[in-house]
Every structure is written in structure tokens, then in C-alpha cells.
Amino acid sequence: MQTVAFTPRLDFDRKLIASLPATGPRYTSYPTADRFHQQFGESEYLDTLHRSLAGADTPVSLYLHIPFCTTICYYCGCNKIITKDKSRADAYLDYLEREFALLAPHLGGKHPLAQLHFGGGTPTFLSDEQLERVFGMIRRHFALVSEGEYSIEIDPRKVSRESVHKLGKLGFNRMSVGIQDFDPKVQAAVNRIQSLDETRTVIDAAREAGFKSVSVDLIYGLPHQSRDSIKPTLDTVLSLDPDRIALYHYAHLPHVFKPQRRIDTAVVPDSEEKLDILQYAVRLLDERGYVFIGMDHFAKPDDELAIALREGRLQRNFQGYSTHADCDLVAVGVSSIGKVGDTYSQNEKDLSRYYAAIDAGHLPVLRGYRLNRDDVLRRRLIQDLMCRFALDFADYESEAGAPFANYFATELDDLRGLAKLGLLNMDDKGLRVSAKGRFLIRNIAMVFDYHLRHKETAAKYSQTV
């Protein structure tokens, strides 16, 4: 029996959220990336490819990382290289082409491409001609399909209407548009000056070009933000009528991310102010008809993510919520992370080491992880929690080889405590996350994280709300 999700009205319990201060993983994978290790390398990855991708008719997903940005946004913690030298991208594409060539003999043929995502950095750092070159590589090794989901992250400051139309002709049909905040004072504080006109131009062009979905990214908790200051930004964003809205929490960790040291900590809103901002934003988006997908994502009711949520088909991978996350994910480019079979793998994070591995004729695998039987079980369970907000205990007993209550006895004790707080309702057969608990879904998922419970990590997780 597959538990089907439900979509209740939102219940933002400010007091409950404030009572549970915690940091934790975002669960784009389980186990999380901080558990990857360098004992998993190229040979282990090749073995996995041969075992999992033997049949060329199997649909796959592809992630491609473009690390370059022309300017630095002070809040950003992504793997990136700041440069205005476009020739560096030409060199990088040479190595991407060579990485594809090294991969090709191990892919088992030209697989249908169910999902494609260009991330960064700034993917649109590439010129139209460079993007066309990359798509040529992709088409040589994968078969694009009419129902595929092909997305790219866009910086509106660097993209013209004509370029958006060219992206559509290449094959892209979904885009994520970075905004963060339209307030000039906030923009100056984080070194990201972006006008409404250039943002609107990109979104309008995407619709003209036939893009199926336009998502916008916002961040709350940036310097100088307040509940009052965010209102004009939200009103402006809603006037752009995006299909999806991502509302991310800014984690101010200047000791971890060097660019954040340029932000004046004194003007970063405190926890109470950030909750004020979030509460206002959540209620406004709910009033305007957006469906709360999970964590920090909202979508129109007719968007494919909202439909997948209602039908119990929603999934999650390294790019966030998806309808294709069950596919094996092949990743290329510096620092990119893939998921094939029962393994995860990550490429070299340092560009020179990435180049050196390819120069030596090796796939640039830095580290990875092979899931054991318990990991696979918990991965499925955590994904069901994150995407369907409910568990039917009987669904996991065959895989566990024991009654749910026996296998997860410790976890059930913790869940009873969360049930008393109103985060979920539970009986002997299963659990259902409450409307208020959906905002704290990471806290609930963490209960089933064996590694978090039993193994130390040096990772710095973000706040769960």
C-alpha cells in the first residue's frame, strides 16, 4: 500500500516552531553528503555504473555543474569561481567533453534523459554558443524526450530576452530565477543589485518561449530585512506570477563561508524577526493560492509539483523536490553529486584537481558512499516523510525483515514525544504529519537518521525552520 499525501490548510504555529530550535539536514539525500568518504572512488563508481545502467532503455537524470560567476553574492555558500574571463569557460567545456567521453563506455548506451539540471555557480555565465556546445555533448550521449524535465538556474542580470528564447530552442523547458530580495538596501548589503525590469524581461521571455514552469528564489534573514521591508518584494514577486516560489532561510555562518564576512552581522535580523518574516510570507502565499509543497517550496495548484504531492508521487533529490527523483542521477562537472543504484558519488571540488584527474584519464571522483540495507530502508522512509508527510508502517516491514515497532523501537519513542507536541498523529499502523508539523518535517525525519543518532559529524547544518 502506498500512502498518499494530503494538502491541509497551513498551520504556522509560531510558538511551537520557536520552542524547537534545531539545525539539521535538508535530506536531499540519505545518508547526507557529510557521510561520503574517499574510500569510495573511481573504481567503485565504475562498478556501480556497470551494474545499474546496463540497459540503454532505462531513463536517467543528468546534473551538470557550471562553477563560474562574474560577481560574488556575499550570502552565497555554493561551490563557485569568481571571474569575468569567459575563456575560462571554454577550457572548462573542453574538460566536460572529456569527462563525458570517459563516462560513455560505462553508461550502457544512449539512455533517455528524463531530467536535466544545469546548476552553479551561474550556468548563464556561459555564452549562447557555449551553452549550445554543452547541449551538443548531452545529445551525443543521451536521448532527449518530449516529456523530459530540463531546467536551468538563471541570473536575470546576465540574460537577455533573445538568450532565453535560445535556451528554449536548445531544449530547456523549466527555469529557476534568482531574486532573493528587491529592496535596494538589502541588495547593496549582499552585493547583488538586480532590477525589476531585467527580472520581468527574463520571466516574460520564458513564457513567450514556451517554458512549462518558472520558479523564483527568495531568501529571508538577509541583512536589513524585516517583516515590513519584505512586503513590497513579495507583492512584486506575486505580480510576476511565478509557477513556483522557493523561500530559503539565510544561514549566517561567516566562520564557514568567507564571502559572508563582508556582511555586517549587526544588521542581520535576529531569530524573532526572521520568524516574523517567514510567518507573514507563508500566510500571504497561502492566501494567494500557492500550495505548500514542503520545507521552503510553494507552487500553484496546477503545477506538476503540487499535482505530484496530491497524488503521492512527489520525490526529492539533490536539486530539491522533483517528479523524476527515482531515476539514476549521473553528475558531471566539478563538485557535482550523483546517485546511481545504491551509491552516491561526488566529483573533485577543486577545479585544478578536477582537471588533473581527467588529464590522467580518470573520472574525477573525489568521494562517495555505498548504502547498506539499513540505509536503503531509511532513505525510502525519510523520502516518504519529506514528500508525502505520512507513513504506513506495513510498507517497510518486508524490507526491514521485522515488525516496524521492533525495528524502529527507539525512533517510535521519540515520535511519541513529537506527537504530544502536535507535530504528528500516530497509531499502531502508521503516522500522519499534522499541518503544523509540516513546517518541521526535517525535525521529524531526523528521528530516523541512524548516522545522526550514532555517528558524529563536522558538518554545519542549516536551521530546520
Secondary structure, 3 states (H helix, E strand, C coil): CCCCCCCCCCCCCHHHHHHCCCEECCCCCCCCHHHCECCCCHHHHHHHHHHHCCCCCCCEEEEEEECEECCCCCCCCCCCEECCCCHHHHHHHHHHHHHHHHHHHHCCCCEEEEEEEEEECCHHHCCHHHHHHHHHHHHHHEEEEEEEEEEEEECHHHCCHHHHHHHHHHCCCEEEEEEECCCHHHHHHHCCCCCHHHHHHHHHHHHHCCCCEEEEEEEECCCCCCHHHHHHHHHHHHHCCCCEEEEEECCCCCCCCHHHHHCCHHHCCCHHHHHHHHHHHHHHHHHCCCEEEECCEEECCCCHHHHHHHHCCCEEECCEEECCCCCEEEEECCCCEEEECCEEEEECCCHHHHHHHHHCCCCCEEEEEECCHHHHHHHHHHHHHHHHCEEECHHHHHHHCCCHHHHCHHHHHHHHHHHHCCCEEECCCEEEECCCHHHHHHHHHHCCCHHHHHCCCCCCCEECC
